[in-house]
Amino acid sequence: MAESSVSLEPKFFLPKWARIAYACFMFLVAGLCLWKKEFLRFEWVTFVCLGLYQLVYIPKQKWETPRTYIIKPRTIISSALIIAAGCTALHLIYLKLFAN
């Protein structure tokens, strides 16, 4: 029996318009952080990463094996963006709590 080459659309939690609106909002907030504050304070990086994540992320589908899902370039990029957003958030928390 031959397999069908028809690919199914991925299932997302949010509709496409909501993901794009969220990404635009994150880019707007990042722009405001850049405009109001210094470039090297890195508060804007978290928002840029979250906006890009919403545009790049595709969830794992039922028919995909974990190995197939993990080695996809979009999954690797999405993971890197979330890790970068988390690291900059932790950096900001450290600056707020412990820096003078």
RORO-736964 format. One line per 10 residues: their letters; for each residue y, z, x of N, C-alpha, C, O. Coordinates in pm, whole numbers, plus 32768, in hexadecimal, padded with zeros to 4 digits. Each point is the difference from the previous one (the first is absolute). Last residue first. Layout:
BEGIN
a = Y:Z:X:Y:Z:X:Y:Z:X:Y:Z:X ~ ...
end
This chain:
BEGIN
naflklyilh = 925C:9056:88FC:8082:8040:7FE4:8067:7F99:7FE1:8074:8022:7FE6 ~ 7D5E:7FE0:7FC9:806D:7FCF:8056:8084:8042:7FD8:8015:8020:7F8B ~ 7E49:802E:7F84:8001:803C:8084:8072:7FD3:805A:801F:8046:8061 ~ 7F94:7F2D:7DC3:7FD4:808B:800B:801C:803E:8088:8029:8074:8008 ~ 8041:7DBD:7F8D:8044:8055:7F9F:7FDD:8093:8014:8056:8056:7FEE ~ 7ED0:7E5D:811A:808E:8007:8021:804D:8060:7FA4:8057:804A:802D ~ 7DDE:7F62:7F79:8010:804B:807C:8094:800F:8025:802B:806D:8025 ~ 7F6C:7E81:7E72:7FE9:808C:7FDD:8011:8058:807B:803D:806B:7FF9 ~ 7FDA:7DC8:804A:8076:8031:7FB9:7FF1:8092:7FD7:8060:804D:8006 ~ 7E2E:7EDF:80C0:806C:800B:8062:807F:8037:7FBE:8044:8056:8039
latcgaaiil = 7E4F:7F41:7EB3:7FE7:807A:804C:806B:8017:806A:8026:8073:8019 ~ 7FF2:7DFE:7EF8:801B:806F:7FA6:7FE8:8085:8046:804F:805E:7FF1 ~ 7F45:7E19:80F4:8091:8012:7FFB:8025:8071:7FA0:8063:8047:8017 ~ 7DD4:7F4B:8009:8032:8035:8080:8097:8015:7FFE:8031:8065:8031 ~ 7EFF:7ECF:7E57:7FDC:808D:800C:8034:803F:8080:802F:8072:7FFF ~ 800A:7DBF:7FC2:8052:804A:7F9F:7FE3:8095:8008:805C:8051:7FFA ~ 7E99:7E92:810B:8089:8005:8034:805B:804D:7FA3:8054:804E:802E ~ 7DF5:7F65:7F42:7FFF:805E:8071:808D:800D:803A:802B:806E:8020 ~ 7F97:7E52:7E91:7FF6:8088:7FC8:8000:8068:806E:803F:8069:7FF2 ~ 7FBC:7DD4:8093:807E:8020:7FBE:7FFF:808C:7FC5:8063:8049:800B
assiitrpki = 7E0F:7F0B:80B6:8065:801B:8067:8086:8025:7FC3:8046:8057:8034 ~ 7E61:7F22:7EAA:7FE1:8083:803C:8066:8025:806B:802B:8073:8008 ~ 7FF3:7DE2:7F39:8023:8067:7F9D:7FE7:808C:8037:8051:805A:7FED ~ 7F25:7E38:8118:8093:8009:7FFE:802C:806C:7F9E:805B:804E:801E ~ 7DDB:7F55:7FF1:802A:8039:8080:8097:8013:8002:8031:8068:802B ~ 7F18:7EBB:7E65:7FDA:808D:7FFD:802D:8046:8080:8031:8071:7FFB ~ 8008:7DBF:7FE7:805C:8045:7FA4:7FE2:8094:7FF8:805C:8052:7FF4 ~ 7E83:7E8E:810D:8083:8019:803E:8062:804A:7FA5:804D:8054:8030 ~ 7D99:7FF0:7FAB:8065:7F9F:7FD5:8086:8020:8041:8024:8075:800B ~ 7E41:8094:801C:8021:7FA2:806B:8065:7F94:7FD6:8026:7FAC:8051
iytrptewkq = 7F31:81AF:7E7E:8046:803E:8071:802A:7F9B:806A:8068:8011:803F ~ 7E90:7F6B:7E3F:8089:8029:7FDA:804F:8032:8079:8075:7FDF:800F ~ 7DC1:7FB2:8022:804D:7F87:7FE7:8091:8023:7FE0:805C:7FBB:802D ~ 7E77:81AA:8004:8016:7FBC:8080:8056:7F83:7FEE:805B:7FE8:804E ~ 7F19:810D:7E2E:8067:8047:804F:8020:7FBA:8084:8074:7FFB:802A ~ 7EE7:7ED0:7E49:7FC2:806F:8049:806E:8046:804F:8066:7FC2:801F ~ 7FE2:7F27:7E0B:8010:8005:8090:7FB4:8076:803C:7FFC:806E:7FC8 ~ 8035:7F25:7E59:7F9C:7FAE:8041:8008:8005:809A:7FA7:7FCC:8043 ~ 8192:811F:7E96:7F78:802F:7FE8:7F99:7FB5:8054:7FA1:803C:8033 ~ 8250:7FEB:8091:7FC7:7FD1:7F82:7F6E:802B:7FF6:7FC3:8026:8064
kpiyvlqylg = 820F:809C:80A4:7F74:7FD5:800E:7FC9:7FDC:7F77:8014:8048:7F9E ~ 8203:7F88:80B3:7F96:8066:7FF6:7F75:7FC4:8012:7FEC:7F87:7FEF ~ 81F0:7FE2:80ED:7FA6:7FCF:7F98:7F8D:8064:7FF9:7FBE:8017:8065 ~ 825A:7FC9:8089:7F84:8044:7FDC:7FB5:7FB8:7F90:8039:7FD7:7F9B ~ 8188:7FAF:8119:7F8D:7FD0:804C:7F7B:8035:7FCA:7F9B:7FBA:8007 ~ 8221:80BE:7F49:7FF5:7F6E:7FFC:7F7F:7FCC:803F:7FCF:7F96:7FDA ~ 809E:823C:8024:7FF0:7FD3:7F76:7FF0:7F6A:7FF5:7FBD:7FCE:7FA6 ~ 80A2:80EF:8202:7F7A:8024:7FD3:7FE7:7FCF:7F72:7F95:7FCA:7FE2 ~ 821A:8011:80D7:7FA4:7F99:8033:7F71:801B:7FD3:7FB5:7FA2:7FE3 ~ 8189:81A5:7FB0:801E:7F83:7FBA:7FA4:7F8F:802C:7FCD:7FB6:7FAC
lcvftvwefr = 8015:81E8:8134:7FCC:800C:7F78:801D:7F82:7FAE:7FAD:7FD8:7FAE ~ 8101:803F:8209:7F6D:7FFB:8003:7FC6:8009:7F73:7FA1:7FB9:7FE0 ~ 822F:807C:8051:7FDA:7F75:801D:7F68:7FF2:8000:7FCB:7FA0:7FC9 ~ 80E4:8211:8007:8018:7FB0:7F89:7FDC:7F6D:8014:7FCC:7FBF:7FA5 ~ 8013:816F:81C9:7FA3:8027:7F97:800F:7FA7:7F86:7F9D:7FD2:7FC7 ~ 8196:8003:819F:7F7D:7FC5:801E:7F9B:801F:7F92:7FB0:7FAB:7FDB ~ 821A:8106:803E:7FEF:7F82:7FB9:7F75:7FC5:8012:7FD4:7FB1:7FAC ~ 80D1:81D4:813A:7FE5:8021:7F74:7FDF:7F82:7FB0:7FB9:8007:7F9C ~ 80C3:8033:824F:7F7F:7FD0:7FCD:7FDF:802B:7F72:7F8B:7FFD:7FD8 ~ 81F1:802C:8182:7FCC:8077:7FBB:7F7C:7FE2:7FBA:7FB9:805C:7FD7
lfekkwlclg = 816D:7E68:8122:7F97:8044:804A:7FCE:8080:7FBF:7FAF:8047:803C ~ 81C0:7EA5:7F14:7F87:7FB0:8008:7F8C:804D:803D:7F8E:7FF0:7FD4 ~ 8207:810E:7F21:7FE7:7FB8:807B:7F7A:7FB8:7FFC:7FA4:8027:7FB8 ~ 815C:802C:7E7A:7FD7:8053:8071:7FE8:7FA9:807A:800A:7F86:7FFB ~ 8083:7FC6:7E58:803F:8083:8003:7FE3:8050:807D:804F:8058:8025 ~ 7EF2:7DF3:7F91:8090:7FF2:7FF1:8046:8087:8011:8069:8007:8040 ~ 7DBC:7FD9:7FC4:8037:7FBF:8076:8099:7FFC:7FFB:8043:800F:8066 ~ 7ED6:8096:7E25:7FEE:805C:8071:803A:7FC4:807F:803D:8048:8050 ~ 7FBF:7EA9:7E34:8063:806B:7FF2:7FF5:8066:8070:8064:8033:8031 ~ 7E5B:7E77:7FBC:8084:7FC9:8022:806D:8069:7FF5:805B:8005:8054
avlfmfcaya = 7DF5:806F:7F1F:8003:7FF1:8092:8087:7FC9:802E:8037:802C:8065 ~ 7F7E:7FEC:7DCE:8010:8086:8038:8005:7FFB:8098:804F:8048:803D ~ 7F55:7E26:7EE9:8088:802B:7FE2:801C:808A:803B:8068:8016:803D ~ 7DE3:7F43:7FDA:8057:7FB9:805E:8093:8024:7FEB:804C:8009:8060 ~ 7E79:80A4:7E70:7FEC:803E:8085:8057:7FBB:8069:8037:8043:8058 ~ 7FC8:7F04:7DF9:8041:8083:7FFE:7FF3:8044:8088:8061:803A:8032 ~ 7EB8:7E35:7F8D:8090:7FE7:800A:804E:8084:8001:8062:800D:8049 ~ 7DCF:800E:7F70:801B:7FD3:8089:8096:7FE7:8013:8039:8028:8066 ~ 7F34:803E:7DE9:7FF4:8076:8056:8020:7FDB:8091:8046:804A:8044 ~ 7FA9:7E58:7E85:8075:8054:7FE6:7FFE:807C:8059:8067:8028:8035
irawkplffk = 7E22:7EBD:7FD7:8073:7FBE:803F:807E:8053:7FEC:8051:800C:805D ~ 7E29:8089:7ECE:7FEF:8009:8092:8075:7FC2:8049:802F:8036:8064 ~ 7FC6:7FA4:7DC9:801A:808B:8027:7FF0:8012:8097:804D:8049:803E ~ 7F4C:7E15:7EFC:8090:8017:7FFA:8023:808D:802D:8068:8015:803F ~ 7DCA:7F70:7F9D:8044:7FBE:8070:8096:801D:8000:8039:801B:806A ~ 7E8B:8157:7EB3:8011:7F6F:7FF2:8055:7FC8:8072:8042:804A:8048 ~ 7E88:816C:8006:8081:7FD9:7FC6:8004:7F6A:7FEC:7FC0:7FB6:804A ~ 7EB2:80F7:805B:8028:806E:7FA9:8081:7FDD:7FB7:800D:8019:7F88 ~ 7E9B:7E62:8118:8064:805B:8035:801D:806D:7F9A:7FED:7FED:7F88 ~ 7E87:7E80:80FD:8032:805E:7F9A:805E:8064:8042:7FD9:8045:805E
pelsvsseam = 7FA3:7DA2:8032:7FF0:8090:801B:803F:8055:7F92:8064:7FD9:7FC4 ~ 7EC2:7E37:7FEC:807F:8040:801F:7FEA:8095:801C:7FB4:8041:7FB8 ~ 7EC9:7E51:80AB:803D:8048:7F92:8083:803F:802D:8011:8020:8076 ~ 7EE3:7E15:803D:8025:808A:801E:8047:803E:7F88:8051:7FC0:7FBD ~ 7E32:7EA5:809A:8077:8027:7FB6:801F:8092:801E:7FAC:8058:7FEE ~ 7ED5:7E9E:80A7:806E:8013:805F:8082:8026:7FBA:8069:8007:8040 ~ 7D6C:8045:7F4F:807C:7FC2:7FD4:806E:801D:8065:800B:8070:8031 ~ 7DDA:7F6B:803C:806B:805D:7FDD:807C:7FB2:7FD7:801B:7F93:8034 ~ 7DD2:7FD0:7F97:8078:7FF4:8052:806B:8061:7FCF:8010:8017:7F88 ~ 7DC2:7FF0:8067:8075:8000:7FAC:807C:8000:8059:800C:8055:8058
end
